[in-house]
Amino acid sequence: FYTATVYEKGAEVIRMLKLLVGDAGYDEALDLYFARHDGQACTIEDWLAVFTDATRRDLSQFKLWYEQAGTPRLHVTEDWDAATGTFRLTFRQQIPDTPGQTDKQPMHIPVAAGLLGPNGDEVVPTTVLELTGAEQTFTFEGLTARPTPSILRGFSAPVVIERDIPASERAFLLAHDTDP
């Protein structure tokens, strides 16, 4: 018996997969899926195999979304170097233990993010950052002022973000972010 949770997680995982491979890659993989498996009872392995074949991407780590229970938590820190115009976002992922599953491996998490300048203009448009390690830093260079990050745009992954930000930054994002 499937629960609402199973269906909701399945939809989220498929949406993340589409974000990672892009619209064209997704369409090509679906065409290949129906060419190979129309009318068959298939497995997750069959599903991911067509995406691997169509896009030439290694999705073995992404498969952990189907194998590991729990909701990943992303701890986010940031660093601004005014002298070089460099902004860094560091993500550390943790997947809590669940019954029968401990010591989980890092997930492949698409994090759609953009950066807003002090006047509210978008200085870095939405970019999909692919988090694959337990801790990973993404660097943005050539900025003239400290940006405000807009993280998890379009709810790009079903994760919990843990990030300490002041109420003024939340209000700034509410007023200026291009992603509601």
Helices and strands as residue ranges (DSSP letters): H 4-37, H 44-55, H 64-67, E 73-81, E 86-94, E 109-116, E 122-131, E 135-140, E 148-151, G 153-155, E 160-162, H 167-176
